Every structure is written in structure tokens, then in C-alpha cells.
């Protein structure tokens, strides 16, 4: 259900992007991307990660006090950032990146406040299994975000302001809808049981989330956003705009689907561990599903990214497609890692996750700096980022599977089995790229046909799909309902 809602919302966003790219300039996108990167670093830790602990308490009273603690953390964090920005303006400092003038600077604390509140409400909805409500909220977020961006861009030529305002209105509408329609009833009965003594008790019980987990998540956020921030400090706003659009278009579906799977997988993980059930098979099944979900799309982007972006978004955005082609392998590795990373939280391995995130951040920064110093060229720097990120993510798979009792041979065996089944798609794309004379729409029809043929092959030869053919569909859905 979550995946359906996220797919629908991402379709709304993706359909709007070709119009947006014809209204806004690459430099607008570059400035907007810098603002969003700062928010993406600060907003997740504004809750001190107490929101991610909402799944764990058995008592609803404990969970309600944890919810109040998370909300309080968001209010304090956003207020501190607002005061810092006031001081920045008062003393006329020049410490902020390009694109963050007086018209957009004070959106930062507002964005952090909205994102933090929204994250807290979503985890309470997840605890309550309000999946339908989360689906409605996700669709509402996309409609408001894209609607505001298109309206202000077309009617008022708003530039960066229009893009940022859309980012404010989208999550705000989703949070209001989710709280008002699906969560208000819970708090009508629970708010009287929220008190300082109980809040202090749950804060001590889940202090690892506010210390190790929040620090780990902060490092993880920095490691994800540091490429854009570093590129923004080195290269032109237009190049950052090309990079930002490519990342947004690819990450939008991968992030939304990956987040949906990871949230429900976390619920499944905590349930399995509480009941003492075997978790190995679920992890292996998920790994195989993730390969099927991501690899075909990544292969298409890797072979035809430049042509695809030029065809959909306009010729002047072809450079975005070239960025995507270079980063394709790292997209694939990240998509596999994102849902599996909840194993860190399920096993309460916050320290190990912090070590991993710190390693990823360090290697990314060093590889990009080295590539820039040696070649002083944008695409070489991107290539270094893609290779270094892929290596670290690959190492994480082996650690996570080992933590749940799966050996390396089983992982490699499953991976190469899925690659073998997907080999017709690879050969088909190679033929279309290097030996076919098709161009434009003809080329994309060929790619679509190849994908359909590959889907039929998976349906026929892959064991989990054969269960559907044998009339076991209902049983599979019941056993895998959380996936």
C-alpha cells in the first residue's frame, strides 16, 4: 500500500518536472539544491532520532511520551537555527552558499520544523499501521509541492523562491492531513498521560537514539549531501543545477520506494526479533526483490541517460543525463543499501552504523578532493564519487547479512542468480546502444520492448514468481504482507 502511494506521488512529481525544467533555469535548480541539502542534513536530526524509536515501546503511553519528546526536540532545534540566522543577518555575515539571499534564508528553520514534525507523525502512523493514511499524505505532498512550484514559476517567474515555497507547502499539507484525519483520535485519549516524569523516563530508555543514532544519522545525511555541497563550492551554479536535476529525477522514485520498503521492513524486523522468528529468509528475499526493482532502471539510465534527459526535459538538460550515466552504479548500490540499513536499528547497532556512516563520509570527501586536485574536472570528480560510494555500500551488505546469520557465499550466489536472469536485458541494451541505428522515439520504443521481454522472462523463470502461477498468490501475500 505504501509503495503504491509513493509510486503515484512520484509519478505526479516526475510528470511535473519536464514542465518545471522549461520554466526554471539550471542556476535556479542549483541554488535550490543547496538549500535542500542543508535541510536534509539538519531536519532528520532535529528530532534527535526519538521519532525512529516510536516503533519500539509496547505501551502506547510510553510511545505518546516519546512522541512529545520528539516534537519538543524539533521545536528547540528549529528555534536555535532561527536565532543563528537572525545573528547572521544582524552582523551582515557572508557565510552562506550562493542562492541563499534574504528572500530564502529564513525558510531554513521553517523547513526544518515542518520536516521534523512530519517525520514524527509518520512514525506514529507507521506504529498504528495507518498505511492508507500515509498513502493519502504522500499524494497530497506531491500535489501541493508541484502545484505551488508550477504556479509561482509560471505566473510570477519566482525563481528559487518558487521552488523553496513548494518544498514548504508539500510536507506541511501531508503532516496536517495525517495528524488531523488519522492520529488526532489517539492523542485525544493519551495527551493527559504525557508528563515530564514519563518523558524523562523514556528519554533515558532510548538515549542511544539521541546520542549514537542521531550522530550516526547526521553523519549519514552529511555523507549523502556533501557531494552537492562540495561541488557547489567548486563548480558553477549551472553545473550544480544539472547535477541536482539528475539526482532528483533518479532519487525520487528510488528514495520513495526504498523508504516505503525500509519503514515496513523495520516493522517486520522488530516483530520477527520479538517473536524469535528466523529473519534470514526475509532478508534474502528482500535483497532479490531490490535487485529486480533497481537494476533494470539503472541499466537503462547508464546506457541512455543523456538521450533520455534531452528528450524528456529539453536539449539544454542533456548534461544532467550525463551526470546520471556516470553515477548509475552508485544509484544501484544505494538502493540496495537503503532498506537493508534498518537492520542496524532493529539490532540496536547504533555504534556500528556510526562507524559505517563516518567511513562513507570520509572516503567520499577524500575521493572527490583527490579527483579534483588531479584532474580539476567536473565529470572526473563525479566518477570518483560513484566508485568510492559503490565500494563502501558493497562492504555494508556483507556486514549486515552476517549480522543476521547469512554467509557471504549465499549473498553472492543470490546476486549472480538474479544477474543471470537479467542478462537478456543487458545484451538487449548493449545492442541498442552500440549496434542499432534507432534514435529518439524509435530508440525508446526498443528499450521499452526489451524491458517487457525481460519482465516476461523473470515471471517465467524466477521461483517466487512461479508461486503466483501455481495459485499460491494469496498465501504469499499473507506471509509477505509487510513487504
N, C-alpha and C positions, 0 to 999 in steps of 0.2 A: 504493500500500500504506500509506504514511504517512497519507494523507488518510482512508483507511478506518478505520485505528486511531484517529485523532483524532476522527473523526465518532462512532465508537462510544463513545469515552470521554466526549465532550461530551454524548452522549445520556444516559449514566449520570448525569453531573453535573446536567444540566437536569431530568431526571426527579426527582432528589432535592430540587431547590430548592423546589418547591411544598410539600413536607413541612417543609423547614427553615424556611421563612418562617412556618409555623404553630407552630414550636417556639421560635424566637429572635425577639427584639424588634428593631425598626429601630435602636434605640440600640446594641444588641449588634453589629449589622452595621456601624454607623458606626465604632465603636471598632476592630473587626476590620479594617476597610478602611484605617484609619490605619496600623496595624501592617504590613499587607501592602504598603502604599505605600512605607514606609521600606525594607522588604526588597527591593522591586522596584527601588529606586534603588541600593542598595548591593550586592546579590548579583551582578548582571551584571558589575560592575567588580571584584569580589573576585578574579577570575581574571586581572585586568589584560588581559583580552581575548586572552590567549595561546591559549585554547581555540578561538577562531574562526580561528586560523591553522593549526590541525591539518590542514585540507584541503590546504594548500599544499606541504609538503615531499614530494619524490618518494621519499626514503629513509624506510623505516619506523623506522630507528634515530633519525633526526632528529625524526620525529614522536613517538617514545616519550619522548625527552628534553624535547620541548615539552610533552607531557602531564604529565611530572613537574614542570616549571616551573609549569604552570597549577595543579596540585594544591598545590604549595608556596605559591603566591600566595594561594590560598583559605585555607589554614591560618593564614598570617600575618594576613590581613585580618580573619578572624573572631576571632582571638585579641586583636587590637588593640581591636576593638569590645567584646569581653567585658571587657577591662581598663577601658575607658572607662565601661562601665555599672557596674562594681564601684566605681569612684571616684564615680560619680553617686549610688549608693546610700549609700556611706560618708559622704559630705558632705551627704546629705539634700537634694540639689538638686531643684528643681521645673521642669525644663526640657523634660520630655517631654509629648506631647499627651495629651488625655483618653483614658481606656480603657487606659492602659499602667501598670498598678499592679505591685506586686511579684510577682503571680502570672503575669504575662505578659512582663515586661521582659526576662528572660534567655532567652526564646525567640528574641529577635532574632539573637544570634550563632549559635545553633543553626540557625535557618532560613537564614541567610546561608551557613553551612558546607554544609548539605545542598544548597541550590540551586546553589552554585558547583561542588561536586563533580558533581552531576547534569548540569550544563551541559557540563562537561569530558568526562564519559563519553559523553554523547550525541554530541558532535562526533567522538569517536574511532569510535563506532559508525557514524556517517554516513560517515566516511572509509573504513570497512571495508564499506560498503554493507549493514550488518546491519539492513535496513529491517523485516524481520519481528520482530526483537528489539525495535526501537524501538516497534513497534505493541503488542507484549505489555506493554512497560514503561508506555506511556501508559495502557492499560486498567487495569493494576494500580494506577497512581497514582490514577485516578479512584475505583476501588473502595475503596481504603484511606481516601482523603480523605473521601469521602461517608459511608462506613461509620462511621468514628470520630466525625464530626460528628453524625450521627443518634443513635448510641449514647449519647454523652455528653450530648447535648441532651435526649433523651427520658428517659433513666434517671436522670441526675444533675442536670438543669437547670443545665448547666455555664456557660452564657452565653458570654462572649468566650473563655474558656479552652477550651471545646469546639471552637470554630471554629478557633482557632490550632493546637490539637493535631492536628486533621485536616490542616491545611496542613503540619505536620511529617511526619506518617506517610505521606502520599501520595508526595511526591518521594523520601523515603527508601526506600520499598519499590521504586519504579521503578529507582532507582540500583543497589540491591543485586541486583535481578533481572537488569538489563542487564549489569552487570560480571561477576557470577558465571557466568551461562549463556553469554554471547557474547563477552566480552572477556578473560577470565582466561587463555585459551589463548595469546593474543598476548603477554601480559606474562610468561608462563612462559618464553618464549624470548627476550624482549627486555630483561628487567629488569637483566641483567648488563651490558648495553651502555649503561645510564644512568649517567653520571658528571658531576662538576661541570664539567669542562673542556668537555664537549659541551653541557651546559646553558647555560654562558656563551656558547658559540658561537651557539646558536640564539636566545638572548635578544638578542644583538646583531643577528642577521639579521632578526628580526621585532620590533625595538624600536619600530617605528611603532605596532604593536598595543598596546604597553604605554604609549605616550605619547599620540599623537594619537587612536588608535582607542578606547582606554579612556576618555580625556577626552570624546571625542565621544559614546560610549555613555552615559557618566554624565550628560552634558547632555541627551541624548535621553531617558533614564529620568526625569530631573527634570522635563523638559517634559511627559512623559506623566502623571506623578504629581502635579505641582504644582497642578493644578486641585482635586483632592481635599484636598490639604494646606491650600490657601488657603481652600477652603470650610469645612474643619474648624475653621480659626482664626476664622472669621467667623460661621458659622451654627450651628444647634443640632445635637446628635448625631443626632436623628431624621431631619432633612433630609439629613444626610450618609449615613445608612442608606438612605434612598430613592434617593439618587444612586448609592450604591455597588452596590445590588442591580441597578439598571438597567444600569450599566456592566458588571457581572459577567455578567448574562444575555446581553447583546449581544456583549460582547467575547469571551466564552468560545468560541462557535463561530467567530467571525471570526478570533480570535487563533490558535486551534488549526489551522484550515485554512490561514490565512495563513502561520503558522510552518512548517507542513509543506511548502507550496509554496516558501517562501523558502529553506529548507535545501536542497531538491533543486535549485532553480533556481541556487543558488550553486555546487553541484557541476557543473551543466551549463555555467554561465558560465565557470568556471575551465577546464573541459575544452575548450570552444569556443575560448577565447583561446589555450590551449596548442597547439591544432591549427591555429590561424589560420583557423578557420571563421567564416562570416558569422553574426553574432549578432542582426542586426536583426530578422529574421523571427520568431525565438523571442520576442523582447521584445514585438513587436506581437501575436503570438498570445496570449501570456500576458495582455497588457492586455485583450484582448477577453474572454478566459475570466474574468478577475477581475470585469469588469462584469456578466457573466451570473451569477456566483456571489453577488454582493453587492447589486446594485441592487434585485432583486425583494424581498428580505428587508427592506431599508432602507425601501422604499416602504410595505410593509405596516406596519412599525413607525411610520413617520411619520404614517400616516393613522389607525391604530387602536391605538397603543401603550397609551393609558390604559385602554381597554376590555380589551385583551388581558392586561395585567398584573393588572387587577382580577379577571378571570375565572379566571386560572391560579393566582395567588398569594394571592388574597383581597382583599376590598374595601379593607382598610386599606393596601394596597400600590399603589393606583392612582397615587399621586404619583410612584412610580418610572416608570410608563409615561409620565407627562407629561414627566419628565426626558428619557426616550428620544426622544420626539417632537421635542423642541427640539434634541437633539444628533444627529438622524438623518443629516443631510447630512455632518457631520464623521465619523461612522462609515464612511460610504461612501468618503470621500476617504482615510481612514486605511487601509482595507482595500486600496485600490488601491496605496497607497504602500508598505505593509509588504513584500511580496515583491520589488517593484522596487528597494527600497533596497539590496539585496545588490549591485547594480551598483557602488555606492561601494567595497565591499570587493573585488570582482572586479577593478576597475581600480586598486585601491590608492589611492583618492582620499580618504584619511582626513581631510586638511585641509579639503576641500570639505564633507565630511559634518559636520565640527565646526562650520563656518560655518552650515550649514543648521540644525543642531540648536540652536545658540545663537540664531539668528534666531527659530525656532519658540518657544523658551522665552521670549524677551524679549517677543514680540508677544502670547503668551498671557497672561503676567503683566500686561502693561500694559493689555490689553483688559479683563481681569477687574477690575482695580483701577479703571479708568475707569468701567466699568458700575456697579460697587458704589458709587462716590462720587456718581455722577449719580442713580441710581435707588434704591440701598440695598435691593435686592430680589433674591431668590434666582434666579428664572427669567430675569430680565434679564441677570444675570451669566452664566448658562449660555448664553444666546443669543449674547452677545458672544464667549464661548469657542468656540462652534460656528462662527461666521462667520470669526473670525480664523484658526482652525486650518485650515479648508477652503481659505482663500486661500493659505496657505503651502504646504500639501500640493499644491495645483494647480500652483503655480510649480515645485515639485520635479519633477513629471512631465516638464515641458518640458526641464529641465536634464538629467535622467537619459537621456531619449531622445536628446537632442542629443549626449550623451557617447558613445553607441553608433552615431551617424550617422543618426538618424531625425529628419526635419524636423517642424516644428510642424503644417504642413498635413496631413501623414499622420496625426498623432495625432488632430487634430480631426475629420478625415474618418472615421476608425475609430470614434471616440466617438459621433458623431452617427448613424452607421450602426447601431450597437448600440442607441442610444436609440430610433431609428425602429422597429426590430424589437420593442422592448419597449413601444411606445406603446399597444397594446391593453390591457396590464396597467394602465398609468397611467389610461386612460379608465375601465376597469372599477372601479378602486379609488375614483376620484372619484365615480362613480355610487353605489357602495355607501356612501360616506361622507356624501354630501350629498343624495341623492335617494331612496335605499332606506329602507324602514321596518323592515328587519330588525334584530333585537337578539340579543345573547347567542350561543347556539349557531348560530342561523339565519344570523347575520351572518358567522360564521367559516366556515360551510359555503360561503357565497357567495364569500368570499375564497379558499378552497381551490379552488373550481371555476374561478375566474379564473386562478389560478396554473397549474392543469393545462392550461387552454386556451392560456395564454401559452407553456408548455413545448412544446406541440404545434406552435405557430407557429415557435418557434425551431428545432425539429427539422426542419421542412419547408423553411424559407427561409434558414437560415444555412449558408454554404458549408462550414465544417469538418464540420458535421453531415451534409451531403449525401454526404460521402465514406463515411460509415458505410452509407448507403443503397445505395451503388454497390459494396459488397463490399470496400472498402479498409480495413476496420477493423483488420486485423492489421498492415498496413503503417503505419498511423497510430500504433498502439500501440508499434510497434518504434521509430519515429523519435522519438516523444514520450514514451518510457517514463519519462524522468526528470521529466516534468511530470505 
